[in-house]
């Protein structure tokens, strides 16, 4: 029963998500949705581990994940948080065939829809609006990555904190403060000062 309920809920969430950008007939959406595999993970479980072969990307139905890497000094750098209706993967590994250079794990229990790279490519060839959707989503990702890089270059810690709070206020209820600090590139103590002064 849980499996049927989960699939129906996931279907509606994905349908609403793609409908903001692309127009699919019911038959086209059925084809699109049929290529996704539902997955559940518990808090702390790993979805992608550095060194893995990566052949899929993940659409978040519920919960929150983080994509990150740890350098030689064992310092964590968070590239992305992935909340409901966000997508995540190691995209360099997914597109190039290289082994994963980052990790993706679960901050909370999560429900995901998994789409293989092969199925995504097949869908894009079969359904023009699916290709349109993924092109739009990729462009949006470029813009977000560029904005974040410019923020690191131009803004101090306080401005970066306020920008994150404005863009994604829900993060502060989902994500432990030490992970937000790692995302912003500041210490936990600095984040505490910013949090208390806001």
C-alpha positions as a Markdown table, in Angstrom:
| # | Residue | x | y | z |
|---|---|---|---|---|
| 1 | Unk | 0.0 | 0.0 | 0.0 |
| 2 | Unk | 2.8 | 2.4 | 0.9 |
| 3 | Unk | 4.4 | 1.7 | -2.5 |
| 4 | Unk | 1.2 | 2.6 | -4.5 |
| 5 | Unk | 0.6 | 5.7 | -2.4 |
| 6 | Unk | 4.1 | 6.8 | -2.8 |
| 7 | Unk | 4.0 | 6.4 | -6.6 |
| 8 | Unk | 0.8 | 8.3 | -6.9 |
| 9 | Unk | 2.0 | 11.2 | -4.8 |
| 10 | Unk | 5.4 | 11.2 | -6.6 |
| 11 | Unk | 3.6 | 11.2 | -9.9 |
| 12 | Unk | 1.6 | 14.3 | -9.0 |
| 13 | Unk | 4.6 | 16.1 | -7.6 |
| 14 | Unk | 6.6 | 15.4 | -10.8 |
| 15 | Unk | 3.7 | 16.3 | -13.1 |
| 16 | Unk | 3.2 | 19.7 | -11.4 |
| 17 | Unk | 7.0 | 20.3 | -11.5 |
| 18 | Unk | 7.4 | 19.7 | -15.2 |
| 19 | Unk | 4.1 | 21.4 | -16.1 |
| 20 | Unk | 5.7 | 24.8 | -15.0 |
| 21 | Unk | 8.0 | 24.5 | -18.0 |
| 22 | Unk | 6.8 | 22.0 | -20.5 |
| 23 | Unk | 3.4 | 20.9 | -22.0 |
| 24 | Unk | 3.0 | 17.2 | -22.1 |
| 25 | Unk | -0.1 | 15.2 | -23.2 |
| 26 | Unk | -1.3 | 12.6 | -20.7 |
| 27 | Unk | 0.3 | 9.9 | -22.8 |
| 28 | Unk | 3.6 | 11.7 | -23.0 |
| 29 | Unk | 3.7 | 12.2 | -19.3 |
| 30 | Unk | 2.8 | 8.5 | -18.7 |
| 31 | Unk | 5.8 | 7.6 | -20.9 |
| 32 | Unk | 8.0 | 10.1 | -19.0 |
| 33 | Unk | 7.0 | 8.9 | -15.6 |
| 34 | Unk | 7.4 | 5.3 | -16.5 |
| 35 | Unk | 11.1 | 5.8 | -16.8 |
| 36 | Unk | 11.6 | 6.9 | -13.1 |
| 37 | Unk | 12.3 | 4.4 | -10.3 |
| 38 | Unk | 11.1 | 5.3 | -6.8 |
| 39 | Unk | 13.7 | 5.0 | -4.0 |
| 40 | Unk | 13.7 | 5.7 | -0.3 |
| 41 | Unk | 16.7 | 6.4 | 1.9 |
| 42 | Unk | 17.1 | 6.9 | 5.6 |
| 43 | Unk | 18.8 | 9.9 | 7.2 |
| 44 | Unk | 22.6 | 9.5 | 6.9 |
| 45 | Unk | 22.5 | 7.0 | 4.0 |
| 46 | Unk | 24.7 | 7.6 | 1.0 |
| 47 | Unk | 23.2 | 7.9 | -2.5 |
| 48 | Unk | 26.4 | 8.6 | -4.3 |
| 49 | Unk | 29.9 | 7.9 | -2.9 |
| 50 | Unk | 33.1 | 9.4 | -4.3 |
| 51 | Unk | 34.6 | 6.9 | -6.7 |
| 52 | Unk | 31.2 | 5.4 | -7.7 |
| 53 | Unk | 30.1 | 4.9 | -11.3 |
| 54 | Unk | 27.2 | 7.4 | -11.8 |
| 55 | Unk | 24.5 | 6.6 | -14.3 |
| 56 | Unk | 21.4 | 8.4 | -12.9 |
| 57 | Unk | 20.1 | 11.7 | -11.5 |
| 58 | Unk | 17.6 | 12.1 | -8.7 |
| 59 | Unk | 14.4 | 14.1 | -8.3 |
| 60 | Unk | 13.6 | 14.8 | -4.7 |
| 61 | Unk | 10.0 | 14.1 | -3.6 |
| 62 | Unk | 10.5 | 14.6 | 0.1 |
| 63 | Unk | 13.4 | 15.2 | 2.5 |
| 64 | Unk | 16.7 | 16.9 | 1.9 |
| 65 | Unk | 20.1 | 15.8 | 0.6 |
| 66 | Unk | 23.6 | 17.4 | 0.3 |
| 67 | Unk | 26.2 | 17.1 | -2.4 |
| 68 | Unk | 29.7 | 17.6 | -1.1 |
| 69 | Unk | 33.3 | 16.8 | -1.1 |
| 70 | Unk | 36.0 | 16.5 | 1.5 |
| 71 | Unk | 39.5 | 17.8 | 0.8 |
| 72 | Unk | 42.8 | 16.4 | 1.8 |
| 73 | Unk | 42.6 | 18.4 | 5.1 |
| 74 | Unk | 39.3 | 16.7 | 5.8 |
| 75 | Unk | 37.4 | 19.9 | 5.3 |
| 76 | Unk | 33.9 | 19.6 | 3.9 |
| 77 | Unk | 32.7 | 21.8 | 1.1 |
| 78 | Unk | 29.0 | 21.6 | 0.3 |
| 79 | Unk | 28.1 | 22.2 | -3.4 |
| 80 | Unk | 24.4 | 21.8 | -3.1 |
| 81 | Unk | 21.4 | 21.1 | -0.9 |
| 82 | Unk | 18.6 | 19.3 | -2.7 |
| 83 | Unk | 15.1 | 19.9 | -1.3 |
| 84 | Unk | 11.7 | 18.7 | -2.6 |
| 85 | Unk | 11.4 | 19.3 | -6.4 |
| 86 | Unk | 15.1 | 19.8 | -6.8 |
| 87 | Unk | 17.4 | 17.5 | -8.8 |
| 88 | Unk | 20.8 | 16.2 | -7.8 |
| 89 | Unk | 23.7 | 14.0 | -9.0 |
| 90 | Unk | 27.4 | 14.2 | -9.7 |
| 91 | Unk | 26.8 | 15.7 | -13.1 |
| 92 | Unk | 30.4 | 15.6 | -14.2 |
| 93 | Unk | 30.5 | 11.9 | -13.6 |
| 94 | Unk | 27.0 | 11.4 | -15.1 |
| 95 | Unk | 27.9 | 13.1 | -18.4 |
| 96 | Unk | 31.6 | 12.3 | -18.8 |
| 97 | Unk | 31.6 | 8.7 | -17.6 |
| 98 | Unk | 34.3 | 9.5 | -15.0 |
| 99 | Unk | 34.0 | 8.2 | -11.4 |
| 100 | Unk | 32.2 | 10.3 | -8.9 |
| 101 | Unk | 34.2 | 13.1 | -7.5 |
| 102 | Unk | 31.7 | 14.1 | -4.9 |
| 103 | Unk | 29.4 | 12.5 | -2.4 |
| 104 | Unk | 25.6 | 12.8 | -2.1 |
| 105 | Unk | 24.0 | 11.7 | 1.2 |
| 106 | Unk | 20.7 | 12.2 | 3.1 |
| 107 | Unk | 20.3 | 15.0 | 5.7 |
| 108 | Unk | 16.8 | 13.6 | 6.5 |
| 109 | Unk | 14.9 | 10.5 | 5.4 |
| 110 | Unk | 14.2 | 11.0 | 1.7 |
| 111 | Unk | 12.0 | 9.8 | -1.1 |
| 112 | Unk | 13.4 | 10.1 | -4.6 |
| 113 | Unk | 12.6 | 9.4 | -8.2 |
| 114 | Unk | 15.7 | 8.1 | -10.0 |
| 115 | Unk | 16.1 | 8.6 | -13.8 |
| 116 | Unk | 19.0 | 7.0 | -15.7 |
| 117 | Unk | 21.1 | 9.0 | -18.1 |
| 118 | Unk | 20.2 | 6.5 | -20.9 |
| 119 | Unk | 16.4 | 6.9 | -20.3 |
| 120 | Unk | 16.7 | 10.7 | -20.1 |
| 121 | Unk | 18.5 | 10.8 | -23.5 |
| 122 | Unk | 15.9 | 8.4 | -25.0 |
| 123 | Unk | 13.0 | 10.6 | -23.7 |
| 124 | Unk | 14.6 | 13.8 | -25.0 |
| 125 | Unk | 14.8 | 12.2 | -28.5 |
| 126 | Unk | 11.2 | 10.9 | -28.3 |
| 127 | Unk | 9.4 | 13.9 | -26.8 |
| 128 | Unk | 10.4 | 17.4 | -27.8 |
| 129 | Unk | 8.8 | 19.0 | -24.7 |
| 130 | Unk | 10.9 | 16.8 | -22.4 |
| 131 | Unk | 14.1 | 18.0 | -24.2 |
| 132 | Unk | 12.8 | 21.5 | -23.7 |
| 133 | Unk | 12.3 | 20.9 | -20.0 |
| 134 | Unk | 15.8 | 19.5 | -19.4 |
| 135 | Unk | 17.4 | 22.3 | -21.4 |
| 136 | Unk | 15.5 | 24.8 | -19.3 |
| 137 | Unk | 16.5 | 23.1 | -16.1 |
| 138 | Unk | 20.2 | 22.9 | -17.2 |
| 139 | Unk | 20.2 | 26.6 | -18.0 |
| 140 | Unk | 18.6 | 27.4 | -14.7 |
| 141 | Unk | 21.4 | 25.4 | -13.0 |
| 142 | Unk | 24.1 | 27.4 | -14.8 |
| 143 | Unk | 22.6 | 30.6 | -13.7 |
| 144 | Unk | 22.4 | 29.5 | -10.1 |
| 145 | Unk | 26.0 | 28.2 | -10.1 |
| 146 | Unk | 27.2 | 31.5 | -11.7 |
| 147 | Unk | 25.3 | 33.5 | -9.1 |
| 148 | Unk | 26.8 | 31.6 | -6.3 |
| 149 | Unk | 30.3 | 31.9 | -7.6 |
| 150 | Unk | 29.8 | 35.7 | -8.0 |
| 151 | Unk | 28.5 | 35.9 | -4.5 |
| 152 | Unk | 31.6 | 34.2 | -3.1 |
| 153 | Unk | 33.8 | 36.6 | -5.1 |
| 154 | Unk | 31.9 | 39.8 | -4.2 |
| 155 | Unk | 30.1 | 39.4 | -0.9 |
| 156 | Unk | 31.3 | 39.0 | 2.7 |
| 157 | Unk | 29.9 | 36.2 | 4.9 |
| 158 | Unk | 27.1 | 38.4 | 6.2 |
| 159 | Unk | 25.8 | 39.2 | 2.7 |
| 160 | Unk | 26.1 | 35.5 | 1.6 |
| 161 | Unk | 24.1 | 34.5 | 4.7 |
| 162 | Unk | 21.4 | 37.0 | 4.0 |
| 163 | Unk | 21.2 | 36.0 | 0.3 |
| 164 | Unk | 20.8 | 32.4 | 1.3 |
| 165 | Unk | 18.1 | 33.2 | 3.8 |
| 166 | Unk | 16.2 | 35.3 | 1.3 |
| 167 | Unk | 16.5 | 32.7 | -1.5 |
| 168 | Unk | 15.8 | 29.5 | 0.5 |
| 169 | Unk | 14.3 | 30.3 | 3.9 |
| 170 | Unk | 13.1 | 26.7 | 4.3 |
| 171 | Unk | 16.7 | 25.5 | 4.5 |
| 172 | Unk | 17.0 | 26.8 | 8.0 |
| 173 | Unk | 14.3 | 24.4 | 9.2 |
| 174 | Unk | 15.7 | 21.4 | 7.3 |
| 175 | Unk | 19.5 | 21.7 | 7.6 |
| 176 | Unk | 21.7 | 21.6 | 10.7 |
| 177 | Unk | 23.6 | 24.9 | 11.2 |
| 178 | Unk | 27.1 | 23.4 | 10.8 |
| 179 | Unk | 26.1 | 22.2 | 7.2 |
| 180 | Unk | 24.8 | 25.7 | 6.4 |
| 181 | Unk | 28.2 | 27.1 | 7.6 |
| 182 | Unk | 30.0 | 24.6 | 5.3 |
| 183 | Unk | 27.8 | 25.7 | 2.4 |
| 184 | Unk | 28.6 | 29.4 | 3.1 |
| 185 | Unk | 32.3 | 28.7 | 3.6 |
| 186 | Unk | 32.3 | 30.0 | 7.2 |
| 187 | Unk | 32.9 | 28.6 | 10.6 |
| 188 | Unk | 30.0 | 27.4 | 12.8 |
| 189 | Unk | 30.9 | 30.3 | 15.2 |
| 190 | Unk | 30.7 | 32.9 | 12.5 |
| 191 | Unk | 27.3 | 31.5 | 11.4 |
| 192 | Unk | 26.1 | 31.6 | 15.0 |
| 193 | Unk | 27.0 | 35.3 | 15.2 |
| 194 | Unk | 25.3 | 36.0 | 11.9 |
| 195 | Unk | 22.2 | 34.0 | 13.0 |
| 196 | Unk | 21.9 | 35.8 | 16.3 |
| 197 | Unk | 22.4 | 39.3 | 14.8 |
| 198 | Unk | 19.8 | 38.8 | 12.1 |
